[in-house]
Amino acid sequence: MNPAGIVHPLVAGLDMTGTLVFAMSGAARGVQERMDLFGVLVLAYVTAVSGGILRDVMIGAVPPESVASWHNLAIALAGGLFVFSFFRVFARLSHPVMFFDAIGLGMFAVAGTRKALDYGINWPMAAILGMVSAIGGGMVRDVLTMRVPTVLHADIYAVAALAGALAVVSGAALGISQPLAAWSGLALCVFLRMMAIYRGWRLPSAR
């Protein structure tokens, strides 16, 4: 249990990197929607921090890290400015938003699960909280740009995050080192998400 709120360096690193990547995902969507600079930066920020704020509130880590510290704001704004300035480079990727989103999804799933475990949350709920922290930012981004959230589609999104989260809790239960469990969860989540994008892997949908 982590009553003092001390965050493992691995979790902090993944959280910050995930914040940057999700910010770039939000900024890329904002540029695609032809928003001005302010709109792009707002979308970058809310995409980057929404999932983490929800997770922190639910595990009792208040005030949330993104509110208590200016670091996440600075990281999100830097990512947003970078994409806004050099979007033509990213446009060469066939799916720039989906690419960044897949990386951020894996990082937040792993970091969210690990942080929940550190705060004494039982393993099933820790995995769910990891998934929630991973999908929260993308849902807010999609709603603000008037799209049906990706998580509600039939393609593998929340399931990929949940798989990565379960890899982390499984590693903790088996006594596997945190870095190995974290990288395994990240790789599994990103692999499943990219296969859904490029190979059309889908869950059964309502007919």
C-alpha positions in Angstrom: 0.0 0.0 0.0 1.2 3.5 -0.7 -0.5 5.8 1.9 2.2 8.4 1.5 1.5 8.8 -2.2 5.0 8.0 -3.2 5.0 7.1 -7.0 7.4 4.6 -8.3 9.8 6.1 -10.9 8.6 3.7 -13.5 5.0 4.7 -13.0 6.0 8.4 -13.1 8.0 7.9 -16.3 5.2 6.1 -18.1 2.7 8.6 -16.9 4.6 11.5 -18.2 5.4 9.8 -21.5 1.8 8.8 -21.9 0.7 12.4 -21.2 3.0 13.6 -24.0 1.8 10.9 -26.5 -1.9 11.5 -25.7 -1.4 15.2 -26.0 0.1 14.7 -29.5 -2.9 12.5 -30.3 -5.3 15.2 -29.2 -3.4 17.9 -31.1 -3.3 15.8 -34.2 -7.1 15.5 -34.1 -7.4 19.2 -33.5 -5.3 20.0 -36.6 -7.3 17.5 -38.6 -10.4 19.4 -37.5 -8.8 22.7 -38.6 -8.9 24.2 -35.1 -6.9 27.3 -34.3 -3.8 27.1 -32.0 -5.8 27.6 -28.8 -8.3 24.9 -29.7 -5.5 22.5 -30.6 -3.7 23.1 -27.2 -7.0 22.7 -25.2 -7.7 19.5 -27.0 -4.2 18.3 -26.4 -4.4 19.0 -22.7 -7.8 17.5 -22.0 -6.8 14.4 -24.0 -3.6 14.0 -22.0 -4.9 14.4 -18.5 -8.6 13.3 -18.3 -7.9 9.6 -17.8 -5.2 10.3 -15.2 -7.4 12.7 -13.3 -10.3 10.2 -13.2 -8.0 7.4 -12.0 -6.4 9.5 -9.2 -9.8 10.6 -7.9 -11.0 7.0 -7.8 -8.0 5.7 -5.9 -7.9 8.7 -3.5 -4.7 10.3 -4.9 -6.1 13.8 -4.4 -5.5 16.4 -5.6 -4.8 14.6 -8.9 -1.2 14.8 -10.1 -2.3 16.8 -13.2 -3.9 19.4 -10.9 -1.3 19.5 -8.1 1.7 19.9 -10.5 2.4 22.1 -13.5 4.5 19.4 -15.2 1.7 17.6 -17.0 0.3 20.9 -18.3 3.8 21.9 -19.6 4.2 18.4 -21.2 0.8 18.6 -22.8 1.3 22.1 -24.2 4.8 21.1 -25.5 3.3 18.1 -27.3 0.5 20.2 -28.7 2.8 22.9 -30.0 5.1 20.4 -31.6 2.3 18.7 -33.5 0.8 22.0 -34.5 4.1 23.2 -35.8 5.2 20.0 -37.6 2.0 18.3 -38.5 3.1 17.8 -42.1 5.7 15.4 -40.9 3.1 13.4 -38.9 0.6 13.5 -41.8 2.9 11.1 -43.7 1.7 8.4 -41.3 -1.6 6.9 -42.5 -3.2 7.1 -39.1 -1.3 9.7 -37.0 -4.1 10.0 -34.3 -4.5 6.3 -34.0 -0.8 5.7 -33.8 -0.2 8.1 -31.0 -3.4 6.9 -29.3 -2.2 3.3 -29.3 1.1 4.2 -27.6 -0.6 6.4 -25.0 -3.2 3.7 -24.4 -0.6 1.2 -23.5 1.4 3.6 -21.3 -1.6 4.8 -19.3 -3.0 1.2 -18.9 0.3 0.1 -17.4 0.9 3.2 -15.3 -2.7 3.4 -14.1 -2.7 -0.2 -13.0 0.6 0.0 -11.3 -0.4 3.1 -9.4 -3.7 1.5 -8.3 -1.8 -1.5 -7.0 0.6 0.8 -5.1 -2.4 2.4 -3.4 -3.6 -0.9 -2.2 -6.4 -1.5 -4.7 -7.3 -5.2 -5.2 -6.1 -6.7 -8.5 -9.4 -6.9 -10.4 -10.2 -3.2 -9.7 -6.6 -2.2 -10.3 -6.9 -3.6 -13.8 -10.2 -1.9 -14.4 -8.8 1.4 -13.2 -5.8 1.0 -15.5 -8.2 0.5 -18.4 -10.3 3.5 -17.3 -7.2 5.8 -17.1 -6.2 4.6 -20.5 -9.5 5.2 -22.4 -10.6 8.4 -20.6 -8.5 10.9 -22.6 -9.5 9.4 -25.9 -13.2 9.4 -25.0 -13.0 13.1 -24.1 -11.1 13.9 -27.3 -13.7 12.1 -29.4 -16.7 13.8 -27.7 -15.2 17.3 -28.0 -14.7 16.7 -31.7 -18.2 15.3 -32.1 -17.3 11.7 -32.9 -18.6 8.5 -31.4 -15.9 7.5 -28.8 -13.6 4.8 -30.2 -14.2 2.7 -27.1 -17.9 2.3 -28.1 -16.9 0.9 -31.5 -16.5 -2.8 -32.2 -12.7 -2.6 -32.8 -10.3 -3.6 -30.0 -9.6 -0.6 -27.8 -10.7 -0.9 -24.2 -10.0 -4.7 -24.5 -6.4 -3.9 -25.5 -6.0 -1.6 -22.5 -7.6 -4.2 -20.2 -5.2 -6.9 -21.6 -2.2 -4.7 -20.8 -3.5 -4.0 -17.4 -4.1 -7.7 -16.6 -0.5 -8.4 -17.7 0.7 -5.9 -15.0 -1.4 -7.5 -12.2 -0.4 -11.0 -13.3 3.2 -9.9 -13.2 2.7 -8.5 -9.7 1.0 -11.7 -8.5 3.8 -13.9 -9.9 6.5 -11.8 -8.4 7.9 -10.6 -11.8 9.9 -7.4 -11.7 8.0 -4.2 -12.3 9.9 -3.1 -15.4 9.4 -6.5 -17.1 5.7 -6.7 -16.2 5.3 -3.1 -17.3 7.0 -3.5 -20.7 5.1 -6.8 -21.3 1.8 -5.1 -20.6 2.7 -2.1 -22.8 3.7 -4.3 -25.7 0.6 -6.5 -25.4 -1.7 -3.5 -25.4 0.0 -1.7 -28.3 0.1 -4.9 -30.3 -3.6 -5.6 -29.9 -4.5 -2.1 -30.8 -2.3 -1.9 -33.9 -3.6 -5.2 -35.1 -7.2 -3.8 -34.7 -6.2 -0.8 -36.8 -4.1 -2.5 -39.6 -5.5 -6.0 -39.6 -9.1 -5.3 -38.8 -9.3 -7.4 -35.6 -12.7 -6.7 -34.1 -15.0 -7.9 -31.4 -18.5 -9.2 -32.3 -20.9 -6.4 -32.8 -24.7 -6.1 -32.4 -26.6 -6.9 -35.6 
